[in-house]
């Protein structure tokens, strides 16, 4: 480990000296104020290269009367004997110090931005208040970096944000076939199934549609779907295993559209794989849509997208827009997941509160929610998020 002491008039210059001398991987061991300004003690972890000793030459055999040459005495390493626990503790401390240094650098960069370009700083803050993740915020900032007017930069940023949101073919449902909705518990799959069914029945007649439920665990959800089936005058089947799914699809093969409602599952559910196998038994013509709630926290949304990738969804639906106070997290998750949006649901009315997704409409609604709720963002989090600070903090 290489340790050096640095003295500078202020913290900013001292940190710059650390970076220039020891590099970006240096960690701060201590800091204190002095008459000269600030004194930092910094270190860099050096890994010694392993030196392989040269192979000794073969010596001619000594005569019997000769005494063998004495072997050189073994040298004692000057490396102290450190236990694995102590090494682990030292590495953890260095990581903590590294995080602190990176947070300080991010804070300095954020302060410099405010001094140099206050409009850009305000734009970054507003994008973060929208609920977007730091990486998407940074990308939008780069797209509008040449714009000096804050209002124009904001409008252009929203335009580019709309361009990041993929939207699926709205004719997916109109083509018919077998369509299944999957997703976590409580996101509104059953209600959305009813909306899609009613929408299709109004256009093509109730004789062209049927419903299947794989949810044999929640009696309430199953009864709800049967209630919708009676209202719409369409048949409802239950298929909670692959063989039952094959039989149900075959018995309803005269229907133009079959909608499948599934049980909500979590990542720790032992029944998740069984649900996926049951769905796949519907045949190669199956189309799967992932249902997500706009009220769900961003990290949970991204985990749901990852989990339900096993069901091979082609697109996603975003529900409960009417209950959400912010849409930035949902927009970020959809962009990260790479799934196109198919439908947006924003209420309980069947079938009125359902419409084909349009990226510009979703972004406009997100901006409206920002104006309505004046979402606040922790200033320290915003500063840490600027220029990759948020990612560095996750080391």
Buried (B, 14 or more C-beta within 10 A) or exposed (E): EEEBEBBBEEBBBBBBBBBEEBEEEBBBBEBEEEEEEBBBBBBBEEEEEEEEEEEEEEEEEEEEEEEEEEEEEEEEEEEEEEEEEEEEEEEEEBEEBBBEBBBBBBBBBBBEBBEEBEBBBBBBBBBBBBBBBBBBBBBBBEBBEEBEEBEEBBBBBBBBBBEBBBBBEEEBBEEBBBBBBBBBEEBBBBBBBBBBBBBBBEEBEBEBBBBBBBBBBBEEBBEBBBEBBEEBEBBBBBBBBBEBBBBBBEEBEEBBBBBBBBBBBEEEBEBBEBBBEBBBBBEEEBBBBBBBBBBBEBEBBBBBBEBBEBBBBBBBBBBBBEEBEBBBBBBBBBBBBEBBBBBBBBBEEBBEBBBBBBBBBBBEBBBEBBEEEEBEBEEEEBBBBBBBBBBBBEE
